[in-house]
Amino acid sequence: MLKKKLKKIKTEVYALGQHISMSAHKARRVVDQIRGRSYEETLMILELMPYRACYPILKLVYSAAANANYNMDSNESNLVISKAQVSEGTATKKLKPRARGRSFTIKRPTCHITIVVKDISLDEYLEVDFLDSLRCSKKLKSKNKYTPMPYHDMYTNGGVWDKK
């Protein structure tokens, strides 16, 4: 008698953009439009919207799709944007000179944008034999603690002095 066990498969891939110089409120206005849509529909929406926040979000959607293609070998037609969130980042501060030698601070807000893409063609759970899962769970320990590093000569291999 073989027991079956469900194993969760990773179907989501994300792309993260940090310290994007724009207000989180303005980026949320665009991200709310694309959440839950397919990849191709998202590209059309972002290319036609007139907001400045569309360009960095479009780059992140492209990056998330490339990550899904590379990591899970998934097709772009099967991708759906499952999560998209914008959080506030640190505000960069500059000083603006004013009258009588005074200075005022100008705060430029930044935001962090996370785009999570899910492949809908993959099942989330996979049936695995219980005995196979026990064999795979045992980790192999290597006796050698040190891995050999390749030789790197910084003077001939495009090191510090070759840059002009």
Secondary structure as the mmCIF struct_conf table of DSSP 4:
data_model
#
loop_
_struct_conf.conf_type_id
_struct_conf.id
_struct_conf.beg_label_comp_id
_struct_conf.beg_label_asym_id
_struct_conf.beg_label_seq_id
_struct_conf.end_label_comp_id
_struct_conf.end_label_asym_id
_struct_conf.end_label_seq_id
HELX_LH_PP_P HELX_LH_PP_P1 LEU A 2 LYS A 3
STRN STRN1 LYS A 4 LYS A 8
HELX_LH_PP_P HELX_LH_PP_P2 ILE A 9 LYS A 10
STRN STRN2 GLU A 12 ILE A 20
BEND BEND1 SER A 21 MET A 22
HELX_RH_AL_P HELX_RH_AL_P1 ALA A 24 ILE A 34
TURN_TY1_P TURN_TY1_P1 ARG A 35 GLY A 36
STRN STRN3 SER A 38 SER A 38
HELX_RH_AL_P HELX_RH_AL_P2 TYR A 39 LEU A 48
TURN_TY1_P TURN_TY1_P2 ARG A 52 ALA A 53
HELX_RH_AL_P HELX_RH_AL_P3 CYS A 54 MET A 72
HELX_RH_3T_P HELX_RH_3T_P1 GLU A 76 ASN A 78
STRN STRN4 LEU A 79 GLU A 88
HELX_LH_PP_P HELX_LH_PP_P3 THR A 90 ALA A 91
STRN STRN5 THR A 92 PRO A 97
HELX_RH_3T_P HELX_RH_3T_P2 ALA A 99 GLY A 101
STRN STRN6 SER A 103 ARG A 108
STRN STRN7 CYS A 111 ASP A 119
TURN_TY1_P TURN_TY1_P3 ILE A 120 SER A 121
BEND BEND2 LEU A 122 LEU A 122
BEND BEND3 GLU A 124 GLU A 124
STRN STRN8 TYR A 125 ASP A 129
HELX_RH_AL_P HELX_RH_AL_P4 PHE A 130 SER A 137
BEND BEND4 LYS A 138 LYS A 138
HELX_LH_PP_P HELX_LH_PP_P4 LYS A 139 SER A 142
BEND BEND5 LYS A 143 LYS A 143
HELX_LH_PP_P HELX_LH_PP_P5 THR A 147 TYR A 151
TURN_TY1_P TURN_TY1_P4 MET A 154 GLY A 158
HELX_RH_3T_P HELX_RH_3T_P3 VAL A 160 ASP A 162
#
